[in-house]
Amino acid sequence: MTDSSSANAEALVPKFKFERLLNQDQAGRRCALYGAIDGQPALLVLERAPFPTSADYLGSVAGSLRALKNLGANDIYHWYLASSGEIAAAAGGDGNATADHEFADLKINLIWPCTEKHVKKYSKQGMRVVTETPAIYREHVRPYMAAQRAEGRLNWAFNIIEGRAEAEDVIYRTPFGQDPEEGFLLLPDLNWDRRTIEALHLLGLVERRDLWSLRDLRRRHVPWLRRMRAKFVDATTRVYPAVEPDQLKLYVHYQPTYYHFHIHIVHVALEAGATQATGKAFGLESIISQLETMQGANGEDGDDAGMDAVTLCYTLGEASDLWVDVFEPLKRKNGTASRSP
């Protein structure tokens, strides 16, 4: 392309006259605009570019933010909306925090002080698919879970459950302490900006502390799980009337980030990244259906039959302790991580 033709092409975009928004997807990171250039119809697709990786930029970005607005804080976790400055200035932002908030283009999570586990979780790493048999779960993974819980990294969750933090954000909750084995609550997930409906992401937390993961679910929990699902869907559509029940997905992570049973509720339009992918997310309805068909040890119906008797396949990062301490040694010992020791 010659310099003159490149210059002519670059001169077109500033002449674009916006008429209407056609679509916004990728959780608000891409939008399609309809308008005109020189009286002829035009379509302009905008997508946020990747962040620059230069040390100069990354070293200065935190100090150059405008209109930093805290959305919440709990224990070591903090989250914000902010403007990088350029978008607010281009849109007429006057430096006023309220005005610039309308043009916020960054969602920021801060973990402080962070731990080595946080560093591993957010670092780029290779991925592995592992097969966790009931024996591997019982002899290796369950003790690993117990050790993680013993380190006391669930304070932020208990703060929410007991009403010491984020109480104003709770969308629905059963009366706290009235029935500890049945109680639960619903609130926005810290990864949602609380504005983009198609990126809606809520979190359901249970009161009881004896359920660490989906492995602890039993057939006797099915009525409770169904009631909880119904309440979550009803509360979500009531608080966010633009959302209909069949626009919601409910799922459980395995392995979860933390070992206190919780359910994710997201809009179906939310981009299905790694956290919703096969090998990480297990649909709540599928879990309930599987529990309903389970039988006791002797082939008879039994309410104690549960997910601890199921073989599960899922993905792990190579830097995770579960891979390093459990599945990689099993792979070396047995030739594959899927075999029971």
N, C-alpha and C positions, 0 to 999 in steps of 0.2 A: 504494500500500500504506500503511495507517495505521501509526502508531507502535506500537500494541498488537499488530497482526498481525506486524509486523517483529520485535518483541521475542519473540513466541511462536516464530517461525521460528528465531531465533538461539538460543533456549534448547534446541532439539532436539539440536544437534551435541554439546554436552558430555555429553549423556545416552547417547551411543552406546556400546554394550558390544561390544568387538571379539571376534570368534570365529575368523575365519581370513582369510588373504590369498587373494583370487581371482586377481589378475593384477598384474603389474608391467611397464610398457612404457615407451616413449620413453627408453630407456637408464636406467631407474630413476627418472625424473622424475615419473611418474604411477603410482599404484597404486589398485586397487579392493579394498575391504575389505568382508567380510560380517559382520554382527552383528545387534544388536537394540536397539530403543528402546522402553521401556515394554513389553517382552515381545513386541513385534511385529518380524518380520524387517526389516532395513534394509540398504541398500547405500550405502557411503560411498566416493566417489572423491576422492582427494587428488592435487593437482597443484601443483608448485612454481610460485609466481607469478614474473613477471619481476622482475629487480632494480630497486629504485627508482633513479631517475635524478637525484635531488636532489644538489647539491654537498655538502651536509652529510653525507648518508649515505655517498656514495662517498669522501669525504675521511676518514671515520673507520673504514670497514670493515676495512682492512688491519690497523689497530692493535687491533681488537676481537675478532680470531679467537681461538678456544680450541683447544687440542690440535693445534697445527700439526705435522704429521708429514711429514718429507721422504721422498719415494718414490725420488728419484734426482737426480743432478746430473751434467752433462756439458758442459764448455766453458761457453757462456753460457746454457745451458738448465737449468732447475730445475723440479721438479714436486712437488706436495704434496697431502695430504688434510687437511682442517681442519673444525672445527665452528664454526658461527656463534654458538654459545653457547646459543641458545634451545632447539634440539632436544635437545641433551645435557642441559640442565637439566630440561626437561620429562620426559625419559626416566629421570631419576635419575642423570645423570652427576655424579661427585663432584669434578670438577676434575683427576682423575688422567688423565694423557695416554693411558694404555692403555685406561682405561674410556671416555673421551670419544671415542677413535678408533672405537669401535663405533657411535657416533652421528654420525660425520662426514657433513656434508651439503654440503660444498663440495670440488670438485676444482680445484686452482689450478695454473696454469702461469706461471712467471716467466722472462722473457728479459732478462738483464742482463749486460753493457750491450747494449741493443738498437740496431738501425740504422734508418735511414730506410726501408729495404726492409721491415723488420718492421712499422713504423708503417703503411705503405701496405697491407700484406697484411691487417692486422687492422682497418683503417678501413672504415667504410661507404662503398660506392661503387657506381656503376652497372655493369652487366655487358653484355658484347658477345659475340656468336657470330662466330667468325672461321673462315675456310677456309684451311688451310695446304697449299698444293700442294707437290710435290717441289721445284719451282724456288724458291718462297718459303722453304722450309726450307733449301735449299742456300745461297742467296744472302744470306739475312737472319737466319733463326732460329739456324742452326748457329753463325755468328760470334757471335751474342748469347750462346749457351750457353757458348762458349769464353771470352768475356769474364767471365761470371759465375764460372766455375770458376777463372779466373786470380786472382780476388779472394780466394781461400782461405777460403771459408765452409763447407768440408766437414770441418774439423778434428774436429767432434763425431762424424761418421760414421766417420772413420778411427780415432779413439780406440776406438770400439766394435769395429771390425773387427780391430784389432791388439791388443785385450785390455787397453787402458789404462783403460777406463771401462766400467761396467755389466757387467763380466764375470760377476758373481754373478747377473745377471738373464737371461743367455743360456739359452734353452730347448734349443736344438740348434745344433751347428756342426760342419762338417767340420774335420779337423785343419788348423789355420792354416798356410798356406804350403806345404802338401804338394802342392797343385795349384792355383796361383793363378787359373787360368782356369776352374776348376770349383768353387772354394770358395764357401761361403755360410754364413750363420748366421740364427737366429731369436730374437727377444726381444719383450717387450711394448712396444707403442707408448706414447709418453709421454702420449698423450691418454686412455689407459684407466686406470680407478681400480684395476685388478687384483683387483677383488672381484666386480663384477657380470658374471656369465658371459654374459648375453644382450647385453652391451655389449662383449664381448671384441674386442680390436683388437691384432693383433700385426704386427710388421714384419720382413720378410726382406731382409737386405742381402747383396749379392754382394761377393766379395773383389776381383775384377778392376776396374780403374779406367778401362778403355777403353769401357765401356758407360755412356753418360750418361743415356739415356732409352730408351723403347721404339723410337725411331727407329734405334737402333744394332743392333737384333735382326736376325739373318739366319736363313735356313732351316737352316743348319748348327747353330744353337743349340737346335733343337727337342728333341733327346734330353736335353740338359742341363736345359732348362726343365721337361720332364716329370719328370725325376728330382727336381729341386728342389721342384716342386709336391707330389710324392708324399711327400717327406721332411717338408715343412712340415705337411701334413695329418696324417701319422702322429705327428709330435712333438706337435702341438697336441692331438690326441685322447688321447694318452698322458698328457700333463701335466694336461690338463683332461678327465677321464673323463666328465663330464656332457655333453660335446660330441661329436656324431657327425659323421663325414665329410661327410654331406649337409646339415649345418647350417653349413657354412663357405663363404664367398665369397672368392675371390682376385682381385685386380685391380691394375692399374697406373695411375697418374695421368699425364695429359698435358694441359697442361704440368705437370711435377712441381714441387714446392716447391724441390727441390735436384737438381742434375744428377749424381747417382750412382744407377745403376739399383737399384731396390728394389721389393718387392712387399708389398701390404697384405693381411692375412688377417683377416677379420672374421666375427662371428656373423651369420647371416641375419636375426636379430631386431633387430640394431642399426639404429636409425632411419636411413633413407637420406637424409641431408641433402645439402648441396651437394657434399661431397667424394665421394659415391657416385653423383651424378647423371650423366645423359647429358651429354656435353660436358666431363666431367672424368675419369670412371673408365672404363677399358677392361678388360673381363674377360680374365683370363690365358688361359683356355681358348679364347676367341675369337681372341686374338692367335696362339696356337699353331696353331690351325686355319688361320688366314689364311696363316701362314708355310709351312705344309705344302703349300698349293696354289699357291705362287708358282713362277714359271718364270723362266728366265734371259732376258737381253736379246733373244736371237734366238728366243724361244719354246721353248727347250730347258730341261730341268731344270737348275737351278744352285743350289748351296749358298750362293752369295753374294747371291742375291736376298733383299731385305729390306724392312723397314718404311719405309726412307727413300724408297721409290718409291711410297708410298701417299699419297693426299690425305686429310687429317684435319680434321674440324670439332670445335671445342671452344670453351669459354667463357673470357673474360678479363675481369678487372676494369679499369675505365677508368683507375685509378690505377697499374696495373702498367706497368713499363718496357717490356714487350713490346708492349703496346697503344700507349703514347705514342710509342715510338721506332721501331716497325716497322709495325704494322697500321693505325694511324690515318693516318700519312703515305701508306701504300699506298692507303688508301681515298680520301684527298683526290686522289691522283695519278690513280687509275684509275676512281674512281667506286664501287668496291666492294673490300672487303678480300679477296675470294675470287679475284680475278684474278691471274694470274702477272705479275710486272713485265716 
